[in-house]
Amino acid sequence: MKARVYVMLKSGVLDPQGEAIRHALGTLGFDEVDGVRQGKVIDLDLADGTDPARIDEMCEKLLANTVIESYRVELL
């Protein structure tokens, strides 16, 4: 079983890395970019039959800082 976890900063939380990317894109001539939010993607290889609720537990305990980040799980 495979799962992909997308972790992003919650809206309203400042994203300095996203702002640096937006600025760099503008410097390279991509002036149409008004904003960038960056995050991370985590691919998990899990034992067959793993309860999907376990993935949420992993996210809540380690993979995402749920105070400032949200996450979404996609089973592959």
N, C-alpha and C positions, 0 to 999 in steps of 0.2 A: 504494500500500500504506500502511496506517495501523497504528500500534502505540501502545499505551498502557502507560506504565511507572508502576507504583506503588512508591513508596519510603517505607519506614517505619523508625523506629529499631528496632534489635534488642531483644528482651525482655531486661530487666536493665539497659538503658541508661536513665538518668534522662531524663524528658521534661518539662522545665519549662513548655513551651508547653501541653502536654496537661494538666498540673496546673493551670495558670492557667485553661484552658477549663473544667475540672471545677469549680473554685472559683466561677467566674462563673455557671455553670449552677446551682450550689447557691444562690448569692445570688439568682438569679431564681426560686427555688422548685422547681427540678428536683432534689430531694434523692435521688431514686432512682438518680442517676448515681454509681457508685462509682469509676470510673476513665475516663480518656480518653487515648488515644494518637493523636497527630496525625502526618500525613505529607504527602506531596506526590504529585500526579498530573501526569505529563508526557505530552502527546500529540505524537507524531511523524508527520509526513507524509514518507514515504520513496519513493524511486523504485521502480517496479514491478520485481519480481524481486530485491529486496534480500535478501541472505542473512540470516536471523534471527540468526545468530551475530554479525553486525555490531552488532545492538542490544545484545547482552550486552557487547560490547567498549565501546560507548558508555557503558553503565552502569558498567562497571568502571573506566573512565578518567575519567569526568566526572560522570555523572548521580547516582551514589550513592557515598557514602563507605563502602565495604564493611567498614571496621573497626567502625563503629557502626551501619550501616544495612543492611537487606536490601531486595531489590527483586524485583518480579514483573513479567513482560512479558505483555501480552495483545495478540494480533494481531487487528485489527478488520477 
